[in-house]
Amino acid sequence: MGAAPLLEVKDLVKHFPIYKGWLMQKQIGSVKAVDGISFAINRGETLGLVGESGCGKSTTGRLILRLIEATSGEVWFEGQNILNLGREEMRELRRDMQIIFQDPYASLNPRMTVGDIIGEPLRIHGIARGAEKEKRVRELLEVVGLASYHARRYPHEFSGGQRQRIGVARALAVNPKIIICDEPVSALDVSIQAQVVNLLQDLQKEYGLTFLFIAHDLSVVKHISDRVAVMYLGKIVELTDKNSLYDNPLHPYTKALLSAIPIPDPTLERERTLLEGDVPSPINPPSGCRFHTRCPVAEEICKHQEPVFEDVGGGHYVACHLVQRK
Ligand code: SF4
């Protein structure tokens, strides 16, 4: 039997209530942002979590860190269900679980120096103060490819890629075990994206980090992920190791996402699957398989019966009636 995963998410649900009325006291529905997802991440592994905007992937990251509270489900981290922890226990645990946000412009306080931004978690968790803290900040700046004198500067003096490096240094400051990378390169120029992804990969090797890497594009997570989970309207529809996903995608939604990625070699052609229509509203998701309104191979059963998310062989999980029938 293999080692226990570092993080395990079981049947996680987040429904945001929608209220109406003069005092907003009447609940008239809910946004089913995350609707019963399960996955595990092993130590030292990178799990890519991919889907179109609004599919629930960023909400998933925030639920794991309890930046927002789950409606139901479990999040196991090193043997405890962290959704049951009290405020103080959770505060201590945050040392082990850090996040890098999508927008390096919005996530760094413009009135704080870079040294104070990176040193803040050291102060909050009582890890280092004074000269020791400053030394650690200088080290962290160098680890992420910046210079120690940058500590005295302010975020606006840096480019987007450099600001994301500052965000990485801040996340690394407390020696976390897992980092939720929430679309960390989506706001950056394509030329800079690879540099930040490479930096994260190098740091993972050096510090034995575990990543949940959230992205809206399968091409971004390809190099960094060991396994990839694909989300659609609050559900995971396919999860497998990187090679199986890119070479042998099984779910029609994954196939459509992959077919949209341009191939750099002009002599090769890929069969394109164009998805029709918009992503349906998570307030009232389609019955049966949520993808049936856009699926090019949907059958009658897909409208009425929700497919089970199950292992179809070798740890390749899929939720699709057609795949499971084969
Ligand atoms: Fe398409 Fe049906 Fe499979 Fe859903 S269950 S992905 S609608 S074939």
Residues whose N, C-alpha, C, O or C-beta is under 5 A from the ligand:
A	BS01	SF4	P252 C289 F291 H292 C295 V297 A298 E299 C302 P307 A319 C320 H321 L322
